Amino acid sequence: MNFFKTILPVIFLLILHRASHGQSDTTYFSAYDVKLKKESKEYAAYYELNNGMSREGKVERFYPTHESYGFAFYAENRPEGHTKQLFKNGNLYQEGNYENGSRSGIWTLGFENGQSFASVKYDQEKSLNHAVVINIMDSLGTLLVSNGSGKYSGPNPLNREITIEGEFRSGLKVGEWTSKKEDRTLDIEHYTALGDLISGTSWDKDGKEYHYTVIEEQAKHKGGMEGWIKHLKKTFRYPAKAIRNDIEGDVDVTFIVNKNGDLENIEVLNGIGYGCDEEAIRVVSKSKWNPGKQKGQPVKSRMRFRVAFRLR
């Protein structure tokens, strides 16, 4: 054995919009594609059969009452390619493509009665909140927003539980916009004539007020990149068993940064064994994070973390 090998750990931080982990005959998910524990399956929007950690290619989805929920294509356990979601009656809810784990290109949406609802275009360089609106119709087929322009009041194409009111111009929000859920105002935002956010004010369920100038902020390591490198140098230990067996490779870890910045549900998505999986989890679990924010409010963030084990 060569005792003079140089150990080179490499770490990459990636955002994971949707991922699965663990292995089970039936895996339950929320409407936001978050994996649920079996004891929480009554809150599930859909389930998948016999996938667990092996989501590759076309994966069929089902409502808890067993009607088809649609399907999605996966590569390395994250959405890649065509996906389609259905209402229980079989009519289209939404359909589009994923690229590198994120929504991409034109997505079409429908109503439960079979009528077209909207078409939007996602830009990989911008957040989901900046999807460009092409057309929006009501459930009777009346065109409300045409070629990206028009005043609109109705369900948010990106989240139908919320109603929005304002003006679209060239597919983007301009002027003042209000979002509500039932009778509660969620936020009021102001945009430039070019669709850039100027400022926003949001309120949580307790009425606490938040001010923001960006729609979303991803969770970050408390020390930034420099702090993360220091944490790595101090914490990382290449497993002796892996060194003895010349084991190299990548370990993908998924975890949630909760609203307080604490880490939850740290699990290996793709592992290489020989103690490397456990080491990747240990390194992640000892890191400190600032929570992500959505419209100024702390939110849970699902992350994917790649630890590359290299020997030289």
N, C-alpha and C positions, 0 to 999 in steps of 0.2 A: 504493500500500500504506500502511496506517495503522501508523506506527512507534510509536504510543502506546497500543497495546493492552495491557491488563492481563492477565497470564498467571496463571490460577488452577488449580493442580493440586489434585485431591481424591483421597484414597486411602481405600479401604474394605478391611478385613480380614475375610475370611469363612472358615469352616471348610468344607473340601470333603471329604465322606465317600467320594464316588466320582466320578472324572472321567477322561476320556480325552484324549489329546493326540497330536499327530503324525498322519501320514496314511499308510495302507498298505492293500493289498488284503485282508490278513488281519492282525487285531490280536489278540494273545494276552494273557490275563489270569490272575493267580493266583486262588486260592480266596477271597482277600480283595479281589478286584476291582482289583488293582494292575496296571497295564500292564507287560508284560514285553518286553524286547528279543527279537528273533527268535532270537538265539543262546541264549536262555534258555527257548525255547518248550517244552523237554522238562519244565519245571516247571509248565506251564500247566494250569489247571483247565478252561478253556474258551477259545474264540475267537469273534470276530465278523468278518463279511465287509463290506468296502467302507464302513467307517464313518469311521475316523480322527477328524478334527475336526468331523464333521457328524452327530453323534449326535442325532437329532431323531425324535420319534414312537416307534413300535414297533421295537425292535432285537432280532433273533433271535440266540440264542447256541447254540454247539455244543461238545460234548466234542471233545478232540483226535482221538478215534476216530470223530468225525462224527455220533454220536447227538445228538438234541436235548438241550440243556442248559436250555432254557426261553427266556424273553424278558424284556425290561424296556422300559418307556416312558421317554423322555428329553425334557427341555426345556432348551435351551441347554447341552447336553453334561453334564447331571447328571440322576440318576434323578428322575422326577416321574410319579406315578401307579402303575398296577398293574405288579407284577413277579412272575414265577413261575420257580422252579427245580425241575428234575426229576432223578430218578435216571436212570441209563442205560437201565433197563428201562421208563422212561416214567412211573413212579409219582411222586407228589408228594414233593419234599424240603421246600420251603417256599414260601409264597405270601402276599403282602400288598401294601401301598401305601407309596409315598414321598411326602412333602410337603416342599417346600423343600429337597430333597436328603437328607432324613433319614427313617428309618422312622417310620411313623405308624399309629395305630389297631391293629386286631387282625390278627395274623399267625397262620397255621396251618402246622403242621409235620407231616411224615409219616415213616414208616419205609419202607425199601426193599421190604418185603413188601406195601405198600399200606395197612397199618394206621395210623391216626392216632397221632401222637406227642404233640403239645402245641399249645396255643393261648396266646399271650401278647399283651399290649397295651402298645404303646410310647407314652410321653408325650414330646412334643416339647420339653418344658421340662427333661427329665432325660436322662441318658446312657443308652446301650444297656444298661448294666449294671443299670439300675433299671427294666427292663421288668417290668410286672406279670404274674405267672403266673396263668392262669385254670384250665387243666387240664393234667395230664401223665398219659400212659398208658405201659405197657410194650408190647413188640412183639406181645404176645398179646391186647392190648385191655383189660388189667386197669387200672382207674382207680387211680392212685397219689396224685395231688393233685386234689382236687375243689373247684370254686368258690374256688380260690386258697389252700386250706388242706390241710395234711398233711405228714408227714415224708417225706423223699425222699432216695434214694441212686441215682444213675444218671447218664446223659449230661446235660451242661449243654445246655438247649435253645438257648442263645445261642452255644455252641461245643461241638460234639459230640465233639471230640477230648479233651475234659476231662470227668472225672466229678466230681460234686459231692455233698455229703452235708450235710443239715441240715433245718430245718423252715421251711415256708412258712406264713404266716398272712395272710389277706386279700390274697394275691398277692405278699407281700413276704417277704424273708428275715428271720428273727428268731433270736436266740440265736447259737450258734457254728456256723460253716460251714467245711468243709474242701474244697479243690479239689486234685485229683490228675491227673497224666497218667502212665499206666502205673503204675509203682510209686513215682514221685517226687511228694512233696507240693509243690504250687505255692504255696499260701497258706492261712492260717487267718484268718478274720475273725469279728468279734463285732458283732452288731446289737442295737439296742434293740427293745422290744416293738412299736414303731411302724414298724420297718423301716429306721431310720436307722443308718448305719455308725458304730460307736464307734471301732474301730481294726482294723488288719490287719497281718499280717506275711507277707511273701513271700520266696521264695528263687529266685535265678537258677540256671542250669545248673551253675555253679561252686560253688553252695552259699552265695553271699554273701547276707546277710540285709538286708531293707529293711523299714522301718516306715512306715505311712501312715495318714491319717485321711480321705482322699478317694480314690475309686477311680481317677479319671483327671484329669490336668492337661494342658491343651492347650499346645503350644509357644507361646512368647511372645517378642516383641522384647525384647532385654536391657534397654533403657531404659524399657520399658512404653510407654504411649501418648505420654507427654511426650517420651521418647527418640526414638520414631519420628517425631514432628513435627519435632524438631531435625534428625534424619537427612534428612528430606524437604527441609527448607529449605536444608540444606547441599548436598545431592546432586542434586536434581531440576533438569533443564534441558529446557525445552520445545523440541523440534526446530525448527530454522529453516525447514526445508522445510514442516513442518506449519503454521507461522505464516504463511508466504507463501501457502499454499493454503487458509487458513481452516479447517483440519481440527480438528474436535472429536470426541469420542467416548470410549468405554470400552475398555480393554485388560485382559482377564482373563489372569492369569499363574498357572500351577500350579507347585508346587515341593515338595520333601520336606525337612523339617528332620530330620537324622539324630540318632542317639543322642548325638553330641558337640556338637550345636548347629550343625553345618555344613550348608550348603544343597546339595541335589543336584537334578538333573533339572529345572532351571528352564526352562520352556517357555511359549510363548504359546498360550492356549486359544482366545481370540477376539481378533483384532487389527484395527487400522484403518489400518496402513501409515504412510507418510510419515515414518518414523523413530520413530514413537511406540511401536511394538512393541519395538524395540531399547532405547529409553529406559526402558520399564517393566522390562525384564529387567535392565538395568544398575542401576537403583535398588534392585531386590530383591536382586541379587547382592552389593551392598555393605552390606547390612544384617546385623546381628549378632543371633543368637537363642539362647534357652535351650531345650533340648529338652523335648518333652512327656514325661509320665510315666504309666505304667499300673501301678497297685498299687505305687507307690513306685519302680518301675524305669524308667530312661530308655528311650524307644521312638521309633521313627520316626513322624513326623506328616506327613500329606499336607495341604497348604494350598492355598487359592485366594485370590488377591490381585487386587483390582480397582483399576486406575489410571484415573481419569477425567480426561481432558484437556479443559480449558475455556479459551476466550478471551473476554475482555470488553473 
